[in-house]
Amino acid sequence: MFRLFISPPELLRVGNIVKLVGDFTDVLKDGDILEITEAVEVSYRMGFVIPPNDRVLLKFDNSEEGLKLYPTSTDTFYEILMGFKADGVFTIYPQFPAGHYIWRLDETGMYPDPDAEEGAPNKYLGGFKPEDSPIDKKVVRTYTFKDLEPLVLEIWNHGTDYGKLIVDFDINKCKFKKLSQFDLQGYEVIYREILHPELMEW
């Protein structure tokens, strides 16, 4: 569900329609059509100091160690843009669920190994750099839903000294209502697809 765009994507607005691709929860299934009825933007920023060759795990869920970036209602989802400001050498690896790297290749063994020795072929595989999505030009987007398994960003300091990293979130709280085929009958509907995180491996 983490997507890296070329330019900053537009946030959803009231009246926009989305279509779910994949089964997200027990009540939000593949093919569901949702109309945004309320949208409120909330900013959230946090900073880290990470030792060399060490990492932090940012869990987006509402667990004790999580960032609490999951909604608590089944009629709301969060659309989240992320930007980064780094003083150091960092690589960021998306996971879903926790411990499973999303961006990998088909060949056996071709998955990220961020703790490998320098020069290892898959040390930086499937990761992106903070400068790929700066705070003033956020191009990384994800969505969170109540009861979805944890989305995780594994952030590694691959430098030789302590590094500082700021993560800046634009959180768009989207309340929605489900639309039926009857609601859509006779209309040409333009919608945005939201892919289940497991489908993002492509």
TAVENQUI-V363423 format. One record per residue. N is the residue number from 1. RES is the residue in three letters. SS is DSSP state (H for helix, E for strand, L for the rest). BURIAL is I if it has 9 or more other ideal C-beta (glycine too) atoms within 8 Angstrom, else O. Layout:
N_RES_SS_BURIAL, N_RES_SS_BURIAL
This chain:
1_MET_L_I, 2_PHE_L_I, 3_ARG_E_O, 4_LEU_E_O, 5_PHE_L_I, 6_ILE_L_O, 7_SER_L_O, 8_PRO_L_O, 9_PRO_L_O, 10_GLU_L_O, 11_LEU_L_I, 12_LEU_L_I, 13_ARG_L_O, 14_VAL_L_O, 15_GLY_L_O, 16_ASN_L_I, 17_ILE_E_I, 18_VAL_E_I, 19_LYS_E_I, 20_LEU_E_I, 21_VAL_E_I, 22_GLY_L_I, 23_ASP_L_O, 24_PHE_L_I, 25_THR_L_I, 26_ASP_L_O, 27_VAL_L_O, 28_LEU_L_I, 29_LYS_L_O, 30_ASP_L_O, 31_GLY_L_O, 32_ASP_L_I, 33_ILE_E_I, 34_LEU_E_I, 35_GLU_E_I, 36_ILE_E_I, 37_THR_E_O, 38_GLU_E_O, 39_ALA_E_I, 40_VAL_E_O, 41_GLU_E_I, 42_VAL_E_O, 43_SER_E_O, 44_TYR_E_O, 45_ARG_E_O, 46_MET_E_O, 47_GLY_E_O, 48_PHE_E_I, 49_VAL_E_O, 50_ILE_E_I, 51_PRO_L_O, 52_PRO_L_I, 53_ASN_L_O, 54_ASP_E_O, 55_ARG_E_I, 56_VAL_E_O, 57_LEU_E_I, 58_LEU_E_I, 59_LYS_E_I, 60_PHE_L_I, 61_ASP_L_I, 62_ASN_L_O, 63_SER_L_O, 64_GLU_L_O, 65_GLU_L_O, 66_GLY_L_I, 67_LEU_L_O, 68_LYS_L_O, 69_LEU_L_I, 70_TYR_L_I, 71_PRO_L_I, 72_THR_L_O, 73_SER_L_O, 74_THR_L_O, 75_ASP_L_O, 76_THR_E_I, 77_PHE_E_I, 78_TYR_E_I, 79_GLU_E_I, 80_ILE_E_I, 81_LEU_E_I, 82_MET_E_I, 83_GLY_E_I, 84_PHE_E_I, 85_LYS_E_I, 86_ALA_E_I, 87_ASP_E_O, 88_GLY_L_I, 89_VAL_L_O, 90_PHE_E_I, 91_THR_E_I, 92_ILE_E_I, 93_TYR_E_I, 94_PRO_E_I, 95_GLN_E_I, 96_PHE_L_I, 97_PRO_L_O, 98_ALA_L_I, 99_GLY_L_O, 100_HIS_L_O, 101_TYR_E_I, 102_ILE_L_I, 103_TRP_L_I, 104_ARG_L_I, 105_LEU_L_O, 106_ASP_L_O, 107_GLU_L_O, 108_THR_L_O, 109_GLY_L_O, 110_MET_L_I, 111_TYR_L_I, 112_PRO_L_I, 113_ASP_L_I, 114_PRO_L_I, 115_ASP_L_O, 116_ALA_L_O, 117_GLU_L_O, 118_GLU_L_O, 119_GLY_L_O, 120_ALA_L_O, 121_PRO_L_O, 122_ASN_L_I, 123_LYS_L_I, 124_TYR_L_O, 125_LEU_L_I, 126_GLY_L_I, 127_GLY_E_I, 128_PHE_E_O, 129_LYS_L_I, 130_PRO_H_I, 131_GLU_H_O, 132_ASP_H_O, 133_SER_H_I, 134_PRO_E_I, 135_ILE_L_I, 136_ASP_L_O, 137_LYS_L_I, 138_LYS_L_I, 139_VAL_L_I, 140_VAL_E_I, 141_ARG_E_I, 142_THR_E_I, 143_TYR_E_I, 144_THR_E_I, 145_PHE_E_I, 146_LYS_L_I, 147_ASP_L_O, 148_LEU_L_I, 149_GLU_L_O, 150_PRO_L_I, 151_LEU_L_I, 152_VAL_E_I, 153_LEU_E_I, 154_GLU_E_I, 155_ILE_E_I, 156_TRP_E_I, 157_ASN_E_I, 158_HIS_L_O, 159_GLY_L_I, 160_THR_L_O, 161_ASP_L_O, 162_TYR_L_I, 163_GLY_E_I, 164_LYS_E_I, 165_LEU_E_I, 166_ILE_E_I, 167_VAL_E_I, 168_ASP_E_I, 169_PHE_E_I, 170_ASP_E_I, 171_ILE_E_I, 172_ASN_E_I, 173_LYS_E_I, 174_CYS_E_I, 175_LYS_E_I, 176_PHE_E_I, 177_LYS_E_O, 178_LYS_E_O, 179_LEU_E_I, 180_SER_L_O, 181_GLN_H_O, 182_PHE_H_O, 183_ASP_H_O, 184_LEU_H_I, 185_GLN_L_O, 186_GLY_L_O, 187_TYR_L_O, 188_GLU_L_O, 189_VAL_L_O, 190_ILE_L_O, 191_TYR_L_I, 192_ARG_E_O, 193_GLU_E_O, 194_ILE_E_I, 195_LEU_E_I, 196_HIS_L_I, 197_PRO_H_I, 198_GLU_H_O, 199_LEU_H_I, 200_MET_H_I, 201_GLU_H_O, 202_TRP_L_O
